[in-house]
Amino acid sequence: MSLETKEYAKRLVEQMTLEEKISQMRYESPAIERLHIPAYNWWNEALHGVARSGVATMFPQAIALAATFDEELIEKIGDVVSTEGRAKFEAYSGRGDRGIYKGLTFWAPNINIFRDPRWGRGHETYGEDPCLTAKLGCAYIRGIQGKDPDHLKAAACAKHFAVHSGPEALRHEFDAKVSLHDLYDTYLYAFKRCVKDAGVEAVMGAYNRVNGEPACGSKTLLQDILREQFGFEGHVVSDCWAILDFHEHHHVTKTVEESAAMAVNHGCDLNCGKAFLYLSRACEQGLVEEKTITEAVERLMDVRIRLGMMEDYPSPYANIPYDVVECPEHIALSLEASKRSMVLLKNDNHFLPLKQEQVHTIAVIGPNANSRAALVGNYEGTSSRYITPLEGIQEYTGEKTRVLYAQGCHLYKDQVEFLGEPKDRFKEALIAAERADVIVMCLGLDAGIEGEEGDAGNEYASGDKLGLKLPGLQQELLEAVAAVGKPIVLTVLAGSALDLSWAQEHAQIRAILDCWYPGARGGKAIAEALFGEFSPCGKLPVTFYEGTEFLPDFTDYSMAGRTYRYTDRHVLYPFGYGLTYSQIRYSDAHADVTDFGILEPVTVHVTVENTGTYPVQEAVQVYVRFSEREAYDPGYQLKGIRSVALECGEKKEVCITLSPRDFALISEEGKCLVHPGSYEIAVGGQQPDERSSRLTGQTVSTLFICKTGNVTEVEY
């Protein structure tokens, strides 16, 4: 924030009555005409495109974008999203429409850690790793907000602060109990980076309690950590109607006035909900001081000034034309993101890519084959065109190849038709399979059965998954079609890990392509991947497990036994894993120094060469492990990424610099410490684990360095 905008905000707020100040702390903020403050609705969504306000470019879901491991791409996408959002805002407000989902304050990205594959909202995140989440979250924020903090193109919001990842059914009453080690080691890191490195304008609190305190009214989280430790200067918004949970479900207060006062006193400035309607009475009861309200409103006015909502502080972005919305360049970037996000999990004997001249008839089977819902995930906008996998294959093959289609089964019910018998579409699928040279099975999930409590329609788990099996009859359908004996390519459209053990082990399933929720036109990208127009090169941002039997209880927020950082048990596909149609060779890995002071950075060098026949975008990954770590410390941790474009036969040297913070471990007391001793640095296109080596046939180069000096606390 500049001194100019702070002073402007202070002058505005000085002229407001108490009631006027309070009116500006609700997401539906009315106009104050005498001060030339227009009405404004703070609630807008832009998780992977401008959402819920009509047509916009619909990018792949956030978890898919995470699979690119590419900060530059994510920043470009954020820039496009805010460009379209700004164009829509100016057009709407110019016609007097200042309603919900029409503003410039985007409640994205979701940087919670996808700690458990059962969590329904995990596909809104950038995966299970704090470093990857931080880097991609910062990139998206930079794209959204632009390069001038005094003239924001739009305002991003890091959510949900903090320690929030299910269960959805319990979120209004749940108390997430977390150790100081896990709090700082896992749950807070991305938030700190988004505040410190990306200057995120807003932070949204979570529904749950954290160690007994409701997150949207937590002194520990909002004052002690966010404002004092992290130095956050922006505004805090509650999750929607979360403040009412203080007295209705958490029972930490008795009245709505007490709840509203608790939120404001501990640092919540803006209420998505109705609790702040009672702030006047809270003031009358002596529960909150007007000074505290004034400080909150000054922060809110400051960001509105910097967004260009006041006549005498105009925005340089005010003239972005509406024509940019879903323009050809933005659609092309969305398709590029779809292609870059796909992860090739299996490709026996190089079965993919398909050769069209050898495929006379192809059967496209499964509940997600022609599903628009499986393209977009949640928090989505409206596309002017959708291309499902079936439509993409039909368009790609034209009249040269016969394309048969069968739904096969419902996504999760045992019949498709309301009055149909169980398995009412099975036989059609088998008939199509018998007539095909190749079968493309399109299975998985959609946001109707994995998602947010209240939005997802899964009556069994409020949006969370009960397990990792394919829902409904899908596994049975897959096995029945496999029994026909034709080669199968399994395409998975889902926002989270599934147990694909049977498909991985079964010889009839020749290839598996994880397509996530690939965006509105994702079917075009899927078809082009299958027929070799490009090579898939995404990497998994989450671990795929062999079931959930060995995972800790879903409600246990300890990280022990979770994610690649804390377990290697029963892993099907590891974090960081992904095949290509090409071959990538790593060589000459070395560090610029091997024995150096404890606070010195180190630069890792490696040569990456594409020795295959397809261009690729390789995600180079650097992991660090302290050789003498304590039992509660993680193993290898991702600390650096670099996305590198390689043409066939091309080689490049990649340099990634690690800071002293990248070598730090979090103590049991939550302190960030660099220890003297030996560190292992692994650099390659995958995690340095045995499972990745078995799946890829490649090993990762490991370097050993030594830091000398005394145990030193570094900035978190």
Salt bridges, closest charged atoms under 4 A:
GLU20 OE1 - ARG34 NH2 2.61
GLU28 OE1 - LYS274 NZ 3.34
GLU45 OE1 - LYS159 NZ 3.63
ASP70 OD2 - ARG340 NH2 2.74
GLU72 OE2 - LYS76 NZ 3.82
GLU75 OE1 - ARG142 NE 3.46
GLU75 OE2 - LYS147 NZ 3.85
ASP79 OD1 - LYS153 NZ 2.57
GLU84 OE2 - HIS330 ND1 2.75
GLU90 OE2 - ARG86 NH1 2.89
ASP97 OD2 - LYS102 NZ 2.61
ASP116 OD2 - ARG118 NH2 2.75
ASP116 OD2 - ARG562 NH1 2.62
GLU124 OE2 - ARG121 NE 2.76
ASP148 OD2 - HIS151 ND1 3.02
GLU168 OE1 - ARG171 NH1 3.23
ASP175 OD2 - LYS177 NZ 2.98
ASP175 OD2 - ARG209 NH1 3.98
ASP182 OD1 - HIS181 ND1 3.19
ASP185 OD2 - ARG565 NH2 2.91
ASP197 OD2 - ARG193 NE 2.59
GLU201 OE2 - HIS235 ND1 3.10
GLU201 OE1 - ARG306 NH2 2.58
ASP224 OD1 - LYS219 NZ 2.93
ASP239 OD2 - HIS160 NE2 3.70
ASP245 OD2 - HIS172 ND1 2.70
ASP245 OD1 - HIS249 NE2 3.88
GLU257 OE2 - ARG281 NH2 2.52
ASP269 OD2 - ARG227 NH2 3.12
ASP269 OD1 - ARG299 NH2 2.78
GLU290 OE2 - LYS21 NZ 2.85
ASP302 OD2 - ARG306 NE 2.69
GLU326 OE2 - ARG521 NH1 3.38
ASP348 OD2 - LYS346 NZ 3.80
GLU395 OE2 - ARG385 NH2 2.64
GLU417 OE2 - ARG425 NH2 2.40
GLU434 OE1 - ARG435 NH1 3.71
GLU452 OE2 - ARG121 NH1 3.28
GLU452 OE2 - ARG171 NH1 3.10
GLU453 OE1 - ARG171 NH2 3.08
GLU453 OE1 - HIS172 NE2 3.24
GLU476 OE2 - LYS423 NZ 2.29
ASP499 OD2 - LYS469 NZ 3.19
GLU528 OE1 - LYS339 NZ 3.02
GLU528 OE2 - LYS524 NZ 2.97
ASP588 OD1 - HIS590 ND1 3.70
GLU609 OE1 - ARG585 NH1 3.64
GLU618 OE1 - LYS539 NZ 3.88
ASP633 OD1 - HIS181 NE2 3.84
GLU650 OE2 - LYS652 NZ 3.97
GLU653 OE2 - HIS605 ND1 3.26
GLU680 OE1 - ARG625 NH2 2.78
GLU715 OE2 - LYS192 NZ 3.68
GLU715 OE2 - LYS196 NZ 3.38
